[in-house]
Amino acid sequence: MTRLLLVDDEVHALEGIKAAVNWGRLGVTEVLTAFDIHQAKEFFTETVPVDVMLCDIEMPLGSGLELLEWVRERSPDTESIFLTCHADFHYAKQAIQLGSFDYLLKPVPIPELENVIAKAIDKKKQESKKSEYSQYGQYWIQHQPLLVERFWLDILNRSIPARPESIRQAAEERNIPFAEQMIFVPVLIEVKRWHKSFTVRDEKILEYALRNSAEELLLRLGSYGQLLPLNKGSLLAILSFEQWTEVEASRLRQNSDAFIRSCRQYFYCDLNVYVGLITRAHEMPSVVDRLQALDRNNVALDNQVLYLDGKQEARMIPFSEPELKDWAVLLREGDKEKLVSEITRYLEGPSIASGLDAKRLHHFHQDILQLVYSSLQSKGIQAHQLFSDDTSVEMSLRASRSVRDMIVWANHIIARSIEYMRAVERSETVVDRVAAYVVSQMDKSITRDEIAKHVYLNPDYLDRIFKKETGLSVTEFVYRERMTVAQRLLSNTNLPVHAIAIQVGFTNFSHFSRMFKKHTNCNPLEYRREEQTK
């Protein structure tokens, strides 16, 4: 007996699907209908389970994604298929086909819909057969998923002490069937980077898709599998095997490679899969710690299956230090292309990449910062201000995580440094930028330090440039500009003098009058009368 639930707030669409699909040929014995998520939830309180749910995403009283999250907690065996009118989810359509549910664009051709429903029903039958293979796997799969997930997270976080008797006692207290002789292989999945910017909604879709792809390609390999979220972009698959042979190891390698290829193609991301050692439950925390350490130290390899076999952790290949003195010359000469090429060649060299770890990459990050900051300082440029924008900060934080991110950051920081050093060398460009900034801030009280910060220069160095080009200090230049604007407003407008004072950045009228008289040898009212009689 197969029960299918249709959920859609559009009555005609729902009735149309119900009438058009050949349910008998698919083996569906009962078709239920609901027009919002509240009606749908009522069917899951019945003793007879819902096998397949076909659900719209956009509904006025709650989305299909919210309903799926609720269903997964209460009926984890239900297979779900989504319908959507949004073509921008097309990339997820192909990706989710790797998992246990699918996305279809409205209006969906009936043959395609029937094919997807048949696939969901077949998957459910296969999982039912698989659960019979292992005595313990059967109990674990049928048990409350969130409770089992919490059990494993408590083991990993050491809330449950890493001792066989403590784990056995915790399992008994939580009514979770467990046997000490069960063997596991932990598999760590780490997303290194995304190649596209996604909305929050799209990220939610991709999280579901990536998780379901991992469930489809990895969890089915053992007699039992559990997928745990660790951090953002990090998942841990725990696979249980009745026995571990070369056959199981080969299948895990093949499926891990397939998972990586699928994620690169459909999810637009780079990631790595780290395979741990055969272990018992009480050994799991230490093995997972080593897997995470392996990921932190892996700064050179992307889209790889890596093994915790000890050899990769111990390998330390000596390599030469970067030619910082030569690179400093290239930076001073403004040869961006050559410098970035040298840095890329150094980081991507086969001997370097194979022995490069997180600590060495961090040291390299500091070397490049010192190289760039030293050159900027010689030009009087405030480096910490030049690179304080959100983009530069984010790139710098990511730079020590991988060779690829380091190259992207180095390209960014070098290009920006050379561009600004050239601008400083063309002092008239700096003067023009300051002049434009002063005009834009004319009605505000601005200091020399604020102006220097705007052009990323040391205040004293900026003064030297200004005196060289204009014969004035920055402060004198600002004062002269204010008085020039005030004279123009007094001559060409009927604005009150106090309003003109505010327009040129003076909040104290008396102070403005004194400064104006010092500049023109007459007060503002006298100046206006003289100008109007001309």
C-alpha positions, -999 to +999 in steps of 0.1 A: +000+000+000+014+034-010-001+066+002+006+099-016-002+134-004-007+164-028-002+198-012-010+229-032-030+261-025-041+262-061-072+240-062-073+237-100-036+227-102-041+201-075-072+186-090-056+186-124-026+165-112-049+142-093-070+135-124-041+133-150-016+109-133-021+072-137-019+063-100-027+027-105+003+021-128+026+038-103+013+015-075-003+044-055-033+030-037-044+062-019-041+099-030-047+125-003-050+163-008-043+194+013-045+231+004-020+244+030+006+231+053-018+230+083-041+205+065-010+185+054+003+181+089-030+165+100-023+135+077+010+129+094-007+124+128-025+093+115-013+058+122-010+050+085+021+068+072+024+090+041+049+075+017+053+103-008+045+140-006+041+161-037+042+197-025+042+233-039+069+256-025+051+290-024+019+290-003+003+318+016+002+300+050+037+286+050+062+274+024+069+238+013+104+240+028+089+247+062+066+217+058+095+195+047+115+205+078+085+196+100+079+163+082+115+152+084+113+154+122+081+134+124+081+112+094+117+107+081+107+079+058+084+101+037+099+110+002+092+146-009+089+162-043+086+199-047+069+220-074+079+256-081+072+283-106+106+299-103+130+291-131+160+303-112+158+270-093+167+251-125+202+245-113+189+228-082+165+207-103+194+186-118+213+185-085+185+173-063+179+144-087+209+128-070+191+128-037+159+115-023+135+142-036+133+164-067+123+199-079+099+203-108+090+235-126+054+243-132+036+235-154+052+200-153+045+175-181+026+145-166+050+119-180+079+136-163+059+139-130+050+102-132+087+093-137+098+113-107+070+098-085+080+063-096+116+071-087+106+082-052+085+051-047+114+029-059+138+046-036+116+040-006+113+003-015+151+000-018+156+016+016+131-008+031+150-037+018+184-023+029+172-019+064+168-056+067+205-063+061+216-052+095+201-059+129+214-027+144+211-006+112+173-014+111+168+000+146+189+031+140+173+040+107+138+037+122+147+056+153+140+093+157+166+110+135+171+141+157+176+120+188+202+099+171+219+130+157+220+145+191+235+113+205+264+114+180+270+151+185+272+146+222+298+119+216+318+142+193+316+171+217+326+148+245+294+156+265+293+118+266+327+107+278+347+088+252+345+054+270+326+023+258+307+020+291+297+057+290+284+055+255+266+023+261+249+038+292+239+070+273+224+049+245+203+029+270+191+061+287+180+075+254+165+042+243+188+040+213+198+005+203+236+002+203+263-025+202+299-020+212+311-042+184+297-019+157+325-005+135+324+029+118+342+050+091+338+087+096+339+108+064+343+146+067+329+168+040+343+204+039+331+230+014+361+252+006+344+280-014+313+288-035+318+302-070+285+322-070+267+346-047+234+332-035+204+346-017+195+332+017+167+313+000+190+298-026+215+288+001+188+270+019+180+250-013+217+242-018+220+230+018+192+206+013+206+195-021+242+189-009+229+170+022+207+148+001+234+142-024+257+130+004+229+108+017+223+093-017+260+087-026+277+080+007+252+069+034+239+040+014+273+023+013+271+009+048+245-010+068+238+022+087+246+059+080+242+091+098+249+126+084+258+153+110+261+191+105+292+204+122+298+240+110+288+261+081+299+242+050+309+212+071+292+178+073+303+145+089+290+112+075+293+083+099+291+049+080+287+016+098+298-017+082+294-053+092+328-059+077+354-036+061+372-050+030+389-037-001+355-038-018+339-014+006+369+008+005+369+010-033+331+017-034+336+045-009+364+060-030+343+058-062+312+073-046+333+101-029+348+110-063+312+110-078+300+132-050+328+158-056+321+159-093+284+164-088+289+192-063+313+210-086+289+207-115+256+214-098+264+233-066+292+256-080+316+248-051+350+234-043+352+209-015+372+180-001+362+146+013+383+133+041+380+095+049+389+084+084+400+051+099+379+022+109+369+030+145+346+022+174+322+047+187+343+057+217+373+064+194+352+086+171+360+120+188+397+117+184+395+104+148+372+133+138+396+158+155+424+144+133+402+147+102+394+184+110+431+190+116+439+174+083+414+198+067+429+228+084+464+219+072+452+211+037+457+245+020+469+232-014+444+206-026+408+211-036+382+186-049+401+156-036+394+125-016+421+125+012+428+097+037+437+098+074+465+073+070+492+091+088+514+096+058+498+128+047+499+143+082+536+136+087+548+146+052+569+178+055+588+185+022+615+213+026+612+241+002+629+275-004+617+307+011+600+333-011+622+357-029+609+387-010+637+411-019+631+405-056+594+408-051+599+442-033+617+455-064+588+444-087+563+461-063+583+494-063+585+493-101+548+487-103+551+454-123+519+438-111+517+411-137+552+399-131+548+400-093+515+381-092+529+356-117+559+350-094+537+345-063+514+322-082+543+301-095+558+299-060+525+288-044+515+264-071+548+247-076+545+209-072+571+206-045+557+236-026+521+226-028+527+191-016+545+203+015+526+235+022+505+235+054+483+261+072+512+273+094+535+279+064+507+296+045+500+319+074+537+328+075+536+336+038+505+358+044+525+378+070+554+381+046+532+396+018+516+420+043+550+432+055+562+435+019+532+456+008+529+477+040+566+486+038+563+498+003+531+518+011+547+534+042+576+546+021+550+566+001+532+579+031+502+557+024+481+545+054+479+508+046+454+499+073+430+524+059+435+514+023+426+478+031+399+484+057+369+478+034+348+447+038+360+430+006+397+434+016+391+422+051+371+391+040+398+382+014+426+386+040+407+363+064+403+337+038+439+339+025+454+316+050+429+289+044+440+278+009+465+285-018+438+296-042+424+321-018+459+334-010+465+340-048+432+359-051+440+380-020+476+387-032+463+398-066+438+421-049+462+437-024+491+442-049+468+457-076+453+481-052+487+491-037+504+497-071+474+517-083+475+540-053+512+544-052+510+555-088+483+580-079+505+594-051+534+598-075+510+619-096+505+644-068+481+664-089+457+635-087+459+635-049+453+673-049+423+669-071+408+641-050+413+662-018+397+693-035+367+672-046+363+658-011+365+692+005+338+706-018+315+676-010+320+682+027+318+720+026+289+722+051+307+700+076+336+706+100+364+684+087+400+681+099+433+675+082+434+639+097+399+631+082+410+644+048+442+623+049+422+593+059+400+597+029+429+595+005+448+568+026+478+591+033+498+601+064+486+637+073+522+651+073+529+635+040+497+649+025+507+684+037+541+680+020+523+671-013+500+701-010+526+726-003+547+713-032+518+716-056+498+745-043+520+764-018+493+758+009+489+733+037+458+712+037+443+733+065+450+766+046+435+751+014+403+742+032+400+776+048+406+793+014+379+771-003+354+779+024+360+817+021+358+815-017+324+797-016+311+822+011+321+852-012+303+836-041+271+830-021+272+866-007+275+880-042+251+859-061+223+849-036+200+866-010+207+839+016+210+853+052+246+855+064+240+830+091+227+805+065+258+810+044+280+804+074+264+771+079+268+763+042+306+766+044+310+747+077+308+773+104+283+767+132+294+799+151+283+830+133+307+853+151+336+831+143+326+831+107+324+869+106+359+872+121+375+848+097+357+864+067+369+898+077+404+885+082+403+871+047+386+900+028+392+930+051+355+935+055+327+918+073+301+897+053+274+924+052+299+950+040+312+927+014+276+920+001+268+957-001+300+964-021+294+936-045+258+947-051+268+983-060+292+971-087 
